[in-house]
Amino acid sequence: MAEEMEEKIRKDDARGIPFKNAPRLQESFTAQAERKILLWLAARMPAWVNSDHLTMAGFAAMFLAGASYALARTNRAGLVLATLFLAINWFGDSLDGTLARVRNRQRPRYGFYVDHMIDTFGGFFLMGGLAISGFLDWRIALGMFITFLMLSVQVYLATYTVGNFQLSFAKLGPTEIRILLSLGNAALWFRPDARAFGLPYRLFDVGGVIAIAGMAGMLIVSTICNTVKLYRAETQP
């Protein structure tokens, strides 16, 4: 099966059938500043560092972030480590594509597939670590992972059918999620029993429920909008 797929790709390339690289829609709060920082970093990366190195660094960092949350169940130092590894994950996950574009070394099919499979495994590690940590109810962690997967499916299908790759919703993207998690880590470092808004509920539990509701809302709205758009585009008069 793998050989057949490779042969098909080679034949498509030989016939000049290109992979359609969908426009990236990134309109989060930090997007503009992040682009400038990533371009600055990419221009200064050593020649021996390539996009694959950064991708693997980001993947390893997400695994270690989940492990750090698991450690935080018995040692609060895990919260500090989780914050550090979230920052390293941002560095690797965000910079790999920018570096490829700056050096004109894009591999759109490979990059799209590998990046998003890594995101799936990374989300599993992160939510698993949070569920073990004791700071987040495991059922809420599971709910977050399920809604994340459902929203991801919507994004990937929309990329193929609508032609837009949506990286942010309601001004929130992966970078903002990392920042919010890091702020939560800081709050729990100083007050492990911190409650949200003065309510008798744990900080991460409330944040997790809000995240589930937000992702579910984005999923529903995006699904309706894309369905209407595709229906209008392909319905015969």
N, C-alpha and C positions, 0 to 999 in steps of 0.2 A: 504493500500500500504506500509506504514512504517513497519507494522508488518511482511508483506511478505518479505521485504528486510532484516529485522533483522533475520528472520528465515533462509533465504538463506545464510547469512553470518555465522550464527551458524553452518549450515550444511556443508558449505565449510571448516570451521575450523575443524569440527569433522572428515571430510574426509582427513584432512591434506593438503588442497589446500592453499598454502601460497599466500600472496599478494606480488607481485614482486616489490621490492623497487629499482627503477632505480638509477643508479649512478648519482651523482650530479656533473655537470660540472661548476665549478666556477673558472674562470681564469681572474678575473678583476684586475685592478691595485692594489687594497687594499686587495685582497683576502688572501694573505699569512699573512700579519700583522693582519688582522681581525680574522683569525682562532686562532692565538696565544692569542689575547686579549679575545676572546669569551671563550676559554678553561680556561684561567686564571679566568675570571669572574664566569664561571659555577662551578669551584672548590671551590669558596668562597661564593656561594649563600646560604642563610640560608635554613635549612631543610624544613621550612614551606612554602617556595616559590616553586611552581611547574610550569611546562610549560604552563598550562592553565592561570595562573596569568600573566605570561609574554605576552602571546598571547593577552589577553584582554587589558593589558597595552599598547601594541603596537597599537591595534585597536583604543582605546580611544584617544591615542596621535595623530593618523592620522586624526581623526575627529576634534580634537581641533586645529591641524595645519591648516585644511581647514577653521575653524571658525576664526582663527587668521588672515589668509589672508583676509577674509571678513572684519574683524575689521580694517585692514590696510587701507581700503578705506577712513576712516575718522580719523584714529589714527595710526601714524607710529609705535607705540609700538607693533602693531600686527605683524610687521616684526620680532621683537625680539622674541615674543612669538612663532611665526611659526618656527623659528630656534630651539628654545628650544624643542618644541614638535616633530620636525623632529628627534632630537637627542634621545628623549625618545622612539620614534617609532623604531629607529634603535636598541636600547637596547632591547626592547620587541620582535620585529619581528625577529631579528637575533639570540637572545640568547635562545629562547624557544626550538628550535630543538637541539641546542648544549647541553642544560641542560638535555633534554630527553636522548640523546645518552650517556652523561657522567654518568647518573644515571641508564642507561639501562632500561628506561621506555618508549621505543618507541611505538607509536601507528601509524604505517605508513598510514593506510587508513584514519583514523580520522584526523591525522595531515595534510596530503596532501590536503584533501578536505577543512577542516576548514581554513587552512592558505591561500589558494588561493581564497576562497570566501571572506575572510577578505581583501585580497589584492584588489579584485574587488571593494568592497564597499569603501575601503580606497582611491583608485584612484578616485572614483566618488566624495568623499568629498574634496579631495585635489584640483582636477580640478575645482570643483564648487566654492571653496573658491577663487582660483586664478581668475576665471572668474568674480567674484563679486568685487575683490580687486581694479580693475581699472588699475592694472599694466600689465594685460594680456588681449588681446582681447578675448571675449567669444567664438568667432568662432575658434580661434586657440586652446583655452582650450578644446573645443569640439572635434576638430581634434586630439589633443593629446590623449584624452580619447578613442576615437574610434580606433586609431592605437595601443594604449596600449592593448585594448581588443582583437584586431585581432592578435597581436603578442602573447598574452597570450594563445589564442586558439591554435595557432601553437605549442607553447611549450608543452601544455598539451597533444595534439594529438601525438606529437613526443615522449613524455614520454611513452605513451601507446604502440605505434607502433614500434618505433625505439629502445626504451629502454634506452634513455639518457635524463636526466632532465637538460636542459640548463638554467643556472642561470645568465649567462653574455654573452654579445655579443661585439666583438671588444674592449675587455678589460674594458667594462662598465657594471656595475651591479647596483642593487638598492642603495648600499652605495655611489657609485660615483654620482648617481642622487641626493641623499640627500645633498652631499657636494656641488655640483654645485648650487642647490637651495639656500643653506645657504650662499654661496658667493654672489649670486644675491641679497639676502636679505640685506647683509651688504652693497653692492653697492647702493641699493635703500634707505637705511637708511641715508646714507651720501648725496646722490643725487637722490631725488625722481623722477626727470625728466631725469635720466641717459639715454643716447642713446648708441647703440651698434656700435662699430667700426667707430664712427664719422658719422654714417648715421642718417637720420631723422626718425629713427624707435626706438620704445621703447625696452629696454634691454630684457625684458621677451618675447616680441613679436618675436624678432629675435631668441632668445633661443628656443622658442616654435616651430617655423618653422623648425629650425635645428633638434630639437627632433623628429618632425613628419617625416622629410625626413630620419633621421637615422633609426627610427623604421620601416618605410616602406621598406627601403633597406634591413634591417635585415630580415624582414618578407619574402620578395621576394626571397632573396638568400637562406634562410633556407628552404622555401617551395620547391624550385627547387632541392636543394641538397637532401632533405629527400625523395622527389618523385622519383628521380633517384635511390637512394639507395634502396628504397622499390621495385621499378620496377625490378631492377637487381636481388634482393633477391628472388622475387616470380614469375619471368617469367620462364616458362618451356623452356628448350633448344630445 
